[in-house]
Each structure stands twice: as structure tokens, then as C-alpha cells.
Amino acid sequence: MRSVRLWIPATLLVLAGVGVAGWQLMPAKENSDRTITVGTTDAVTSLDPAGAYDAGSWALFSNVFQSLLTFEPGGAKPVPDAAKGCAFIDTGLRTYRCTLRDDLTFPSRRRMTAADVKFSLERVKRINDEVGPASLLSTLGGVDASGQTVTFHLSAPDATFPFKLATGAGSIVDSTRYPKRSLRTGTDADGTGPYVLTAYTKNTRAVLAPNPRYKGAISDVGRPVVLRYYPNSQALEVARKAKRLDVAARQLPPAVLAALSPSDPAQRVTEAESAETRNLVLNVRARSPLHDRRVRQAVASLIDREALVDRTYKGTTDALYGLIPAGITGHATSFFDDYPKPDAKKARALLTEAGVPLPVRFTYGFAEGRGAAGEEAAELKEQLEASGLFKVTTEGFEWTEFQKRYAEGGLDAWAVGWVADYPDADTFGSPLVGTGNSMKNGYSSKDVDHLIQETQQDDDRSRTTDAFRRLQQVVAQDVPLIPLWQRKDYVISSEDISGGQYLSDGTGVFRLWRLSWL
């Protein structure tokens, strides 16, 4: 029996493209069919890839569905999965072509063709669900399919398009089993990933069996897995302590994480610097009390991140002062440059200039059960109201209702965690602050859109740093959102489980197939 504490630096996860460092133990052959139970507080919005753009849903998608491309553990560039090969076929980064493998079959035993890929990607854009991933495919203009060859025609140069194909937005579904213009309902999922979803109960569990027909980038489809979903961090911790789980992956209470001991012989603890961030998103629509940029700047002038991290998160997160997190090429501290410390005098001057009645009253929403979201809301409310300049009404919602509320403009501010879709700074650009972004806060900036397009035109990603830093300067002035913190990722498993470090490695892929018994 032993305890392993593994620290994985973000530069390994996101930039260097090397494998995850640490221990490697051989699984016991006699346990190959023994089920591994994984617990999480992440909820699944939808089993349909066209209807979800959140960590819980995409964790399931990366196991049940295949995309043309995927990422190797710790990898910085996508590699073929459902495809045999992919490449831009023009120098202008507007035409991208993939050739599918010939041996892929859906659960119905029907062979996958390029027509299924065309159907899947066009369907995401056509349905354009309010909490779906259509915004990620904003540069996709059209798709041609012929046999096993699929060609994507982009509306603008986009060097990051291969990265986007490797995400949940690129999940390939059986075109004979999914409606063309609406989301599929029910508890089934028809994909070609390393696992088959054999049973699903919303907010309770997903039962996954290794897919014997899987063909693609991985060589071992893993052990049977049950994903158990818990309503809050406290419930997850109760289940972990009662040994009803083999792995706890997201999110235990901050106090529990802060107290984890590497000397505990009964568990393995993986701690990694991650690219997961959390932002306070502000509604910029005309009817919102935060519509005026100066009011949003006043909010930014009052937030004390260091106090938030210390009091609420017990040091298990790091204060974040830029849209792009530390460890990612292009990171900048624009919010520290413009708002270096809480300044009530500056905030009052901004509100006086805006001519708004004081205190400014607004609603703040958060998703219940997500880490310390409630405690975080209380801390931020206290910080803003202590100045006498704001009056904040906070309210927690169930995850699906929370997404619906902010997507419909029913909140003035809301806190949202953001897990990188792929290992590139672009994942913190257009999805968060580009026109039509997934935050649904009404923000649009010609300067931001121009800078996003500038970065997408360069396939040498190291040359995009300056543009990303300029983009963050604009965001710090416009304040459509306020970066709060960057998470340290923890995976806790029993001492007889290996592979927990592969559940969070900065690539956006939740590798359940890497879990094994010792």
C-alpha cells in the first residue's frame, strides 16, 4: 500500500506536448473486467453532442463518441482518431480535408462514412442550441462528403479548426439515429468511442462498457466504468469517505483538498496545475444595470481575488488577472494592470461619471453544488456591498436551469468555470468574448473579433502571443467578464487504482480508459 502525490506543471500539460510525468504501474490482468466507480459533481446537460457545451457532458462524450481527431495525453497538437489523416489542402487555411478509417461501426453495426461526419457537424450548427457548441464552429462554412473523404470549407482562415474538431463539438453521431433539426431525447447514445453507454440515469449515474469494436488512436479501451453524479461537493466527499467510490474527480470541498496528505497510505492524490479558470460574467445588454462599461469597470475595481482565493478556496486555486490563464502562450495580467488592488474611490468616480443612482442593484446567479460556488457568491457580494456602491441579490440554481437563465439574459452577472476545450489560447478567445460567444452576455467588439481572427490566421501558434495580449487589454477595458481564479486540479483514487492523472491533463479529454486496477 502506498500514497502517491503527483504534481504536473502546466507547461507540460499545455505547451510542451510531452507525456504526463510520474509513476507508471502495470494493471493486474485478473481485474480487467472489474468495474471502476468514478464520482463527480459535474452534471450532464445532454447526451446529444449538439445540445451541450460543458465539462460534465464533454467528459462523457470523449468516452462514448469519436471525433476525427483527438489529443494524446499532455499533447499540444491533435492526432488522428476516427480519421486516418487530416490536413489543410490550401495555404490560406480555408480548406481542411480528412480521410476516415474504413473499419468504424456504430452500435447498430452500420459502417461510418464521411456522410455521418458531414451530418454531425452541420447538425450542430443547424440546431444552434442555446447551450450547445455551435459557437465553436463559427468559421465552418460548408462540408462536402464523398465516400470516406470529408472536406471542410471555412469562411475565414482558421489554424485552430483541427483543434475544434478534436473536441465534443466534433463528436460523430449515427446519422440514421439522430434527428436532423432537433436534439435527440432519451437515455441512449450512438457513437464509436472506446466505451458504450449501457445505462444512464440523469443526475445519478452513467454505466460504461468497453467497446469491442472501437478502432482509433488508443490501443486499450479500458475497464468497465460507472460514473456517479453528486449534487454537491459535500455529497461527493461523503461517498468518498464511505469508500463508495474508487476515484473522485471533480470537485471535492476546498477544505478537504487543502488537507490532503501525501503520507496517507490509503489513497493516491494527483495534483496538477490546470488551465481551468473561473470568470464573473457580466450582462452587457441595454436592459441590464451593468450595461454601461463604467459600471462594469467599477465592479472590477472592487474585487479582491486574493481574499477570495484565501477565504473561500483555502489556497486550492490561484488568483487570475487575465482572460488566458498562466501556463498558456499569450497569458497576460491585464486586469492587474488596470485594477491592481481594490479601490472604492476609483469605483465611486466611475459610477459618478456614468450618472447611475447608487447603490447599483443587480442579480448574481450561480450553479448550486459546484465546488464552493455558494460561498464564492457570498464573498463577492460582501466585497461589492462593503463599498456601499452596489446592492447584490444572489441566487443559486440547478445546473440546467442556471444555463437556461443566463442564456436567456435572465441574470445580470453569473459565475462560470471554464475548462479548456483544447490546448491553445484560442479556447479562451472566441468562446468567451467573441461575437456570439457561449457566455450569452450580449458582448460584441470589433476589436476583439479582429484580434481573434488575426490569431487564427497563423498556424505557428507561438507567433500569436502579441495579438492575444492585446485582446486581453481590450477585455480588461470593456469588462464583459472578470477573471477570478485558476484552478489546481485534483484527482483522488484508492491506493489500488492507477491512471487518475490522465483524467485531467490540459487537453480537454477525460480518459476513463486509462484507469486500471493494480
C-alpha positions as CSV (number, residue, x, y, z in Angstrom):
1,M,0.0,0.0,0.0
2,R,1.3,3.4,-0.8
3,S,0.2,7.0,-1.4
4,V,1.4,8.9,-4.5
5,R,1.1,12.7,-4.9
6,L,1.9,13.8,-8.4
7,W,2.3,17.4,-9.4
8,I,2.1,18.1,-13.1
9,P,3.2,21.6,-14.3
10,A,1.0,23.4,-16.7
11,T,3.9,23.8,-19.2
12,L,4.0,20.0,-19.5
13,L,0.2,19.8,-19.9
14,V,-0.3,22.6,-22.4
15,L,2.8,23.8,-24.1
16,A,5.5,21.1,-24.4
17,G,3.4,18.3,-25.9
18,V,5.2,15.7,-23.9
19,G,3.7,12.8,-22.0
20,V,2.4,13.1,-18.4
21,A,5.2,12.7,-16.0
22,G,5.1,10.4,-12.9
23,W,4.6,6.8,-11.9
24,Q,3.5,4.0,-14.2
25,L,2.3,0.7,-12.8
26,M,1.1,-2.4,-14.7
27,P,-2.6,-3.3,-14.2
28,A,-3.5,-6.6,-12.8
29,K,-4.8,-8.9,-15.5
30,E,-7.3,-10.6,-13.2
31,N,-9.1,-7.3,-12.6
32,S,-9.5,-6.4,-16.3
33,D,-13.3,-6.9,-16.1
34,R,-13.8,-5.4,-12.6
35,T,-15.8,-2.1,-12.6
36,I,-14.2,1.2,-11.5
37,T,-16.5,3.7,-9.9
38,V,-15.8,7.4,-10.5
39,G,-17.6,10.2,-8.7
40,T,-18.0,13.8,-9.8
41,T,-20.2,16.9,-9.2
42,D,-20.1,17.8,-12.9
43,A,-23.6,17.4,-14.4
44,V,-24.5,16.2,-17.9
45,T,-26.7,18.7,-19.7
46,S,-27.5,16.5,-22.7
47,L,-26.4,13.1,-24.2
48,D,-26.7,14.8,-27.6
49,P,-23.4,16.4,-28.7
50,A,-25.4,19.2,-30.4
51,G,-27.0,20.2,-27.0
52,A,-24.2,20.5,-24.5
53,Y,-21.1,22.7,-24.1
54,D,-20.0,21.9,-20.5
55,A,-17.3,19.8,-18.8
56,G,-19.7,17.1,-17.5
57,S,-21.2,16.4,-20.8
58,W,-18.0,16.5,-22.7
59,A,-16.3,14.2,-20.3
60,L,-18.9,11.6,-21.3
61,F,-18.7,12.5,-25.0
62,S,-14.9,11.9,-25.1
63,N,-15.6,8.3,-24.0
64,V,-18.7,7.4,-25.9
65,F,-18.2,9.3,-29.2
66,Q,-15.3,9.7,-31.6
67,S,-14.1,12.8,-33.3
68,L,-11.9,12.9,-36.4
69,L,-9.0,14.0,-34.2
70,T,-8.1,13.7,-30.6
71,F,-5.2,14.6,-28.3
72,E,-2.6,12.3,-26.8
73,P,-2.0,12.7,-23.0
74,G,-0.4,16.1,-22.5
75,G,-0.3,16.7,-26.2
76,A,-0.3,20.1,-27.8
77,K,-1.5,19.1,-31.3
78,P,-4.4,17.0,-32.4
79,V,-3.7,13.5,-33.8
80,P,-6.0,11.2,-35.9
81,D,-8.7,9.2,-34.2
82,A,-11.7,8.4,-36.4
83,A,-9.6,9.8,-39.3
84,K,-6.6,8.1,-40.9
85,G,-5.3,11.5,-41.7
86,C,-6.2,15.2,-41.9
87,A,-4.6,18.3,-43.4
88,F,-5.2,21.8,-44.8
89,I,-5.0,21.5,-48.5
90,D,-4.5,25.1,-49.2
91,T,-2.0,27.7,-48.0
92,G,-4.9,30.1,-46.9
93,L,-6.1,27.8,-44.1
94,R,-9.6,27.7,-45.5
95,T,-9.9,24.2,-46.8
96,Y,-9.4,21.2,-44.5
97,R,-9.7,17.6,-45.6
98,C,-9.8,14.3,-43.6
99,T,-9.9,10.7,-44.7
100,L,-11.8,8.4,-42.4
101,R,-10.8,5.0,-41.2
102,D,-12.5,2.1,-43.1
103,D,-13.3,0.0,-40.0
104,L,-15.5,2.1,-37.9
105,T,-19.0,0.9,-37.0
106,F,-21.8,2.3,-34.9
107,P,-23.6,0.2,-32.2
108,S,-26.1,-0.7,-34.9
109,R,-23.2,-2.3,-36.8
110,R,-23.6,0.3,-39.6
111,R,-20.3,1.5,-41.1
112,M,-19.4,5.1,-40.5
113,T,-18.9,7.2,-43.6
114,A,-18.0,10.8,-44.4
115,A,-21.7,11.5,-44.7
116,D,-22.0,10.9,-41.0
117,V,-19.3,13.4,-40.3
118,K,-21.0,16.0,-42.6
119,F,-24.3,15.3,-40.9
120,S,-22.9,15.6,-37.4
121,L,-21.0,18.9,-37.9
122,E,-23.8,20.6,-39.9
123,R,-26.4,19.4,-37.4
124,V,-24.6,21.2,-34.5
125,K,-24.7,24.5,-36.5
126,R,-28.3,23.9,-37.7
127,I,-29.7,23.2,-34.3
128,N,-27.7,26.0,-32.7
129,D,-28.9,25.1,-29.3
130,E,-28.7,27.9,-26.7
131,V,-26.3,25.9,-24.5
132,G,-24.7,23.9,-27.4
133,P,-21.3,24.2,-29.0
134,A,-22.3,25.8,-32.3
135,S,-20.3,28.9,-31.5
136,L,-17.1,26.8,-31.6
137,L,-17.8,26.1,-35.3
138,S,-18.3,29.7,-36.2
139,T,-15.7,29.5,-39.1
140,L,-17.2,26.4,-40.6
141,G,-18.9,27.5,-43.9
142,G,-19.7,24.2,-45.6
143,V,-18.9,20.5,-45.7
144,D,-18.5,18.1,-48.6
145,A,-18.6,14.3,-48.2
146,S,-17.6,11.6,-50.7
147,G,-17.1,8.0,-49.6
148,Q,-14.6,8.2,-46.7
149,T,-13.3,11.7,-47.5
150,V,-14.8,14.8,-45.9
151,T,-13.8,18.4,-46.9
152,F,-14.4,21.4,-44.7
153,H,-14.7,24.8,-46.3
154,L,-14.0,27.6,-43.8
155,S,-15.5,31.1,-44.0
156,A,-12.2,32.6,-42.8
157,P,-8.7,31.3,-42.2
158,D,-8.6,29.2,-39.0
159,A,-5.5,27.4,-37.9
160,T,-7.3,26.2,-34.8
161,F,-10.1,24.4,-36.8
162,P,-8.3,21.0,-36.3
163,F,-8.3,21.6,-32.5
164,K,-12.0,22.3,-32.6
165,L,-12.7,19.1,-34.5
166,A,-11.0,17.2,-31.6
167,T,-13.5,18.5,-29.1
168,G,-17.0,17.4,-28.1
169,A,-18.3,19.7,-30.9
170,G,-16.7,17.3,-33.4
171,S,-18.4,14.2,-32.0
172,I,-19.6,12.0,-34.8
173,V,-23.1,10.5,-34.4
174,D,-25.0,7.9,-36.4
175,S,-27.0,9.9,-39.0
176,T,-29.7,7.3,-39.0
177,R,-30.4,7.6,-35.2
178,Y,-30.3,11.4,-34.6
179,P,-32.9,13.9,-35.8
180,K,-31.6,16.4,-38.4
181,R,-33.1,19.5,-36.9
182,S,-33.7,18.8,-33.2
183,L,-32.0,17.3,-30.2
184,R,-32.3,13.6,-29.5
185,T,-34.1,12.8,-26.3
186,G,-34.0,9.7,-24.2
187,T,-31.0,7.9,-22.5
188,D,-29.2,6.4,-25.5
189,A,-26.1,7.5,-27.3
190,D,-24.8,6.0,-30.6
191,G,-21.1,6.7,-31.0
192,T,-17.9,4.8,-31.9
193,G,-15.8,5.8,-28.9
194,P,-13.9,3.4,-26.6
195,Y,-17.0,3.0,-24.4
196,V,-20.6,2.1,-25.0
197,L,-23.2,3.8,-22.8
198,T,-25.3,0.8,-21.5
199,A,-27.4,2.7,-18.9
200,Y,-28.0,6.3,-17.9
201,T,-30.0,8.0,-15.2
202,K,-29.8,11.7,-15.2
203,N,-28.0,13.3,-12.2
204,T,-27.3,9.8,-10.9
205,R,-25.1,7.5,-13.0
206,A,-23.8,6.5,-16.4
207,V,-22.7,2.9,-16.9
208,L,-20.0,2.4,-19.5
209,A,-18.8,-0.8,-21.0
210,P,-15.6,-1.1,-23.2
211,N,-16.5,-1.0,-26.9
212,P,-15.0,-4.1,-28.5
213,R,-15.5,-2.6,-32.0
214,Y,-13.5,0.6,-31.2
215,K,-10.8,1.5,-33.7
216,G,-8.7,4.6,-33.4
217,A,-5.9,6.4,-31.6
218,I,-5.9,4.3,-28.4
219,S,-4.9,0.7,-28.0
220,D,-6.7,-0.3,-24.8
221,V,-10.4,0.5,-24.3
222,G,-10.1,0.1,-20.6
223,R,-12.1,-1.4,-17.8
224,P,-15.9,-1.1,-17.2
225,V,-16.7,2.2,-15.5
226,V,-19.6,3.7,-13.6
227,L,-19.8,7.5,-13.4
228,R,-21.7,8.6,-10.4
229,Y,-23.0,12.2,-10.3
230,Y,-23.4,14.0,-7.0
231,P,-25.5,17.2,-6.3
232,N,-22.7,19.0,-4.4
233,S,-19.1,18.7,-3.2
234,Q,-20.2,17.6,0.3
235,A,-22.2,14.6,-1.1
236,L,-19.1,13.6,-3.2
237,E,-16.9,13.8,-0.1
238,V,-19.4,11.7,1.9
239,A,-19.3,9.0,-0.8
240,R,-15.5,9.1,-1.0
241,K,-15.1,8.7,2.8
242,A,-17.6,5.9,2.8
243,K,-15.5,4.1,0.1
244,R,-18.4,4.0,-2.3
245,L,-16.0,5.4,-4.9
246,D,-12.7,4.3,-6.4
247,V,-12.0,7.7,-7.9
248,A,-13.2,11.2,-7.0
249,A,-12.5,13.6,-9.9
250,R,-14.4,16.9,-9.6
251,Q,-15.0,18.7,-7.2
252,L,-14.3,18.0,-3.5
253,P,-14.8,20.8,-1.0
254,P,-11.8,23.2,-0.8
255,A,-11.1,22.4,2.8
256,V,-10.9,18.7,2.0
257,L,-8.5,19.4,-0.9
258,A,-6.3,21.7,1.3
259,A,-6.0,19.0,3.9
260,L,-5.0,16.1,1.6
261,S,-1.9,14.4,2.8
262,P,0.7,12.7,0.6
263,S,1.5,10.4,3.5
264,D,-2.0,8.8,3.6
265,P,-1.4,5.2,2.6
266,A,-5.0,4.6,1.6
267,Q,-5.2,6.9,-1.4
268,R,-3.4,8.3,-4.4
269,V,-3.6,12.1,-4.9
270,T,-2.9,13.7,-8.3
271,E,-2.4,17.5,-8.1
272,A,-2.0,19.4,-11.4
273,E,-1.7,23.0,-12.4
274,S,-4.6,23.2,-14.8
275,A,-5.9,25.5,-17.4
276,E,-9.3,25.7,-15.8
277,T,-10.5,29.2,-15.0
278,R,-13.5,30.9,-13.4
279,N,-15.0,34.2,-14.5
280,L,-17.6,36.5,-13.3
281,V,-19.6,37.1,-16.5
282,L,-21.5,40.5,-16.8
283,N,-24.6,41.1,-18.8
284,V,-23.9,44.0,-21.2
285,R,-27.3,44.2,-22.8
286,A,-29.2,47.5,-22.7
287,R,-31.7,46.4,-20.1
288,S,-29.0,45.3,-17.6
289,P,-27.8,47.6,-14.8
290,L,-24.3,46.6,-15.9
291,H,-24.8,47.8,-19.5
292,D,-22.6,50.8,-19.0
293,R,-18.9,49.9,-19.3
294,R,-18.0,52.3,-16.4
295,V,-20.3,50.3,-14.1
296,R,-18.6,47.1,-15.1
297,Q,-15.2,48.7,-14.5
298,A,-16.4,49.8,-11.1
299,V,-17.2,46.1,-10.3
300,A,-13.7,45.1,-11.4
301,S,-12.2,47.9,-9.3
302,L,-13.7,46.4,-6.1
303,I,-12.9,42.6,-6.4
304,D,-10.2,41.2,-4.1
305,R,-9.1,38.0,-5.7
306,E,-6.5,37.2,-3.1
307,A,-9.1,37.3,-0.3
308,L,-11.5,35.2,-2.4
309,V,-8.8,32.5,-3.0
310,D,-7.7,32.5,0.6
311,R,-11.1,32.6,2.4
312,T,-13.3,30.6,0.0
313,Y,-10.8,28.2,-1.7
314,K,-8.3,27.7,1.0
315,G,-5.4,28.2,-1.4
316,T,-6.5,25.4,-3.8
317,T,-6.9,28.0,-6.6
318,D,-4.7,30.8,-7.7
319,A,-5.8,34.4,-8.3
320,L,-6.2,35.1,-12.0
321,Y,-5.8,38.6,-13.6
322,G,-6.1,37.7,-17.3
323,L,-8.5,36.1,-19.7
324,I,-5.9,33.5,-20.6
325,P,-4.5,31.5,-17.7
326,A,-0.9,31.2,-16.6
327,G,1.0,28.5,-18.4
328,I,-0.8,29.2,-21.8
329,T,1.1,31.0,-24.5
330,G,-0.4,34.6,-24.6
331,H,-1.2,34.9,-20.9
332,A,-1.2,38.5,-19.6
333,T,-2.2,40.2,-16.4
334,S,-4.3,42.9,-17.9
335,F,-6.8,43.1,-15.0
336,F,-3.9,43.6,-12.6
337,D,-2.5,46.3,-14.8
338,D,-5.9,48.2,-14.8
339,Y,-7.2,47.2,-11.4
340,P,-4.1,46.4,-9.3
341,K,-6.0,46.5,-5.9
342,P,-9.5,47.0,-4.6
343,D,-10.2,50.7,-4.9
344,A,-13.5,52.1,-3.7
345,K,-12.6,55.6,-4.6
346,K,-11.9,54.7,-8.2
347,A,-15.2,52.7,-8.3
348,R,-17.2,55.6,-7.0
349,A,-15.6,58.0,-9.5
350,L,-16.5,55.7,-12.4
351,L,-20.1,55.4,-11.2
352,T,-20.4,59.1,-10.7
353,E,-19.2,59.6,-14.3
354,A,-21.7,57.1,-15.5
355,G,-24.5,59.0,-13.8
356,V,-26.2,56.0,-12.3
357,P,-28.2,56.0,-9.0
358,L,-26.4,54.5,-6.0
359,P,-26.2,51.8,-4.9
360,V,-26.3,49.9,-8.2
361,R,-28.6,46.9,-7.8
362,F,-28.1,43.7,-9.8
363,T,-28.7,40.0,-9.7
364,Y,-25.9,37.4,-9.4
365,G,-26.6,33.8,-10.2
366,F,-24.5,30.6,-9.7
367,A,-24.8,26.9,-10.2
368,E,-25.6,25.1,-6.9
369,G,-23.4,22.2,-5.9
370,R,-20.4,23.3,-8.0
371,G,-17.4,23.3,-5.6
372,A,-17.7,26.4,-3.3
373,A,-20.0,28.4,-5.7
374,G,-22.3,29.5,-2.9
375,E,-19.5,30.6,-0.6
376,E,-17.9,32.4,-3.5
377,A,-21.1,34.3,-4.3
378,A,-21.4,35.3,-0.6
379,E,-17.7,36.5,-0.6
380,L,-18.1,38.6,-3.8
381,K,-21.4,40.1,-2.6
382,E,-19.7,41.1,0.7
383,Q,-16.8,42.7,-1.2
384,L,-19.0,44.7,-3.5
385,E,-21.5,45.8,-0.9
386,A,-18.8,46.8,1.6
387,S,-18.2,49.8,-0.6
388,G,-21.8,51.0,-0.3
389,L,-21.8,51.3,-4.1
390,F,-23.6,48.1,-5.0
391,K,-26.5,46.0,-3.7
392,V,-26.3,42.4,-4.9
393,T,-29.0,39.8,-4.9
394,T,-27.5,36.3,-5.1
395,E,-29.4,33.1,-6.1
396,G,-28.3,29.6,-6.8
397,F,-29.9,27.3,-9.5
398,E,-29.8,23.7,-10.5
399,W,-27.2,23.4,-13.4
400,T,-29.6,23.1,-16.3
401,E,-31.8,25.9,-15.0
402,F,-28.7,28.0,-14.4
403,Q,-27.6,27.6,-18.0
404,K,-31.1,28.5,-19.3
405,R,-31.3,31.6,-17.1
406,Y,-28.1,33.2,-18.2
407,A,-28.5,32.1,-21.9
408,E,-31.9,33.9,-21.9
409,G,-30.5,37.1,-20.3
410,G,-32.3,36.5,-17.0
411,L,-29.3,37.4,-14.9
412,D,-27.1,40.5,-14.6
413,A,-24.0,38.6,-13.5
414,W,-23.1,34.9,-13.1
415,A,-20.0,32.9,-12.2
416,V,-18.9,30.2,-14.7
417,G,-16.0,27.8,-14.6
418,W,-14.2,27.3,-17.9
419,V,-12.3,24.1,-18.8
420,A,-10.1,24.5,-21.8
421,D,-11.6,22.8,-24.9
422,Y,-8.2,22.2,-26.4
423,P,-4.6,23.2,-25.5
424,D,-4.4,26.6,-27.3
425,A,-5.1,30.2,-26.1
426,D,-7.9,30.4,-28.8
427,T,-10.2,28.4,-26.5
428,F,-10.2,31.4,-24.2
429,G,-10.9,33.8,-27.0
430,S,-13.9,33.4,-29.3
431,P,-15.9,31.0,-27.0
432,L,-15.7,33.6,-24.1
433,V,-15.5,37.0,-25.7
434,G,-16.1,36.7,-29.4
435,T,-19.3,37.9,-31.0
436,G,-22.0,35.2,-30.4
437,N,-19.9,33.7,-27.6
438,S,-21.1,30.9,-25.4
439,M,-21.4,33.1,-22.3
440,K,-24.5,34.6,-23.9
441,N,-24.0,38.0,-22.3
442,G,-24.6,40.1,-25.4
443,Y,-20.9,41.2,-25.7
444,S,-19.6,42.1,-29.1
445,S,-16.4,44.0,-30.0
446,K,-15.0,44.6,-33.5
447,D,-11.5,45.0,-32.0
448,V,-11.8,41.6,-30.1
449,D,-13.2,39.9,-33.2
450,H,-10.4,41.3,-35.4
451,L,-7.7,40.1,-32.9
452,I,-9.3,36.6,-32.7
453,Q,-9.2,36.4,-36.5
454,E,-5.6,37.6,-36.5
455,T,-4.6,34.8,-34.2
456,Q,-6.5,32.2,-36.2
457,Q,-4.6,33.1,-39.4
458,D,-1.3,31.9,-38.1
459,D,-0.5,28.2,-37.9
460,D,2.6,28.9,-35.9
461,R,0.9,29.4,-32.6
462,S,4.0,30.8,-31.0
463,R,3.6,33.9,-33.1
464,T,0.1,34.7,-31.7
465,T,1.3,36.0,-28.3
466,D,1.2,39.7,-29.0
467,A,-2.3,39.6,-30.5
468,F,-3.6,37.6,-27.6
469,R,-2.1,40.1,-25.1
470,R,-3.7,43.0,-27.0
471,L,-7.0,41.2,-26.9
472,Q,-6.8,40.9,-23.2
473,Q,-6.2,44.6,-22.9
474,V,-9.4,45.3,-24.7
475,V,-11.3,42.8,-22.5
476,A,-9.9,44.5,-19.3
477,Q,-11.2,47.8,-20.5
478,D,-14.6,46.6,-21.8
479,V,-15.1,44.1,-18.8
480,P,-17.6,41.7,-20.4
481,L,-16.3,39.3,-17.7
482,I,-13.9,39.4,-14.8
483,P,-11.3,36.6,-14.4
484,L,-11.4,35.4,-10.8
485,W,-9.1,32.4,-10.4
486,Q,-7.3,29.5,-12.0
487,R,-7.8,26.0,-10.5
488,K,-5.4,23.4,-9.3
489,D,-6.8,20.1,-10.4
490,Y,-7.1,17.2,-8.0
491,V,-8.0,13.5,-8.7
492,I,-8.2,11.3,-5.6
493,S,-8.2,7.5,-6.1
494,S,-7.9,4.5,-3.8
495,E,-4.5,3.0,-3.5
496,D,-5.2,0.1,-5.8
497,I,-6.2,2.3,-8.8
498,S,-3.7,3.8,-11.3
499,G,-4.2,6.3,-14.1
500,G,-6.0,9.0,-12.2
501,Q,-3.6,11.6,-13.6
502,Y,-5.0,11.1,-17.1
503,L,-8.4,12.4,-16.2
504,S,-7.1,16.0,-16.2
505,D,-4.1,16.8,-18.3
506,G,-5.0,20.1,-20.0
507,T,-6.2,18.6,-23.3
508,G,-9.9,18.5,-22.5
509,V,-10.1,14.7,-22.9
510,F,-11.4,12.7,-19.9
511,R,-9.5,9.4,-20.3
512,L,-11.5,6.9,-18.3
513,W,-9.9,4.1,-20.3
514,R,-6.6,4.9,-18.6
515,L,-7.9,3.9,-15.2
516,S,-7.0,0.4,-14.1
517,W,-6.7,-1.9,-11.1
518,L,-3.3,-2.8,-9.7
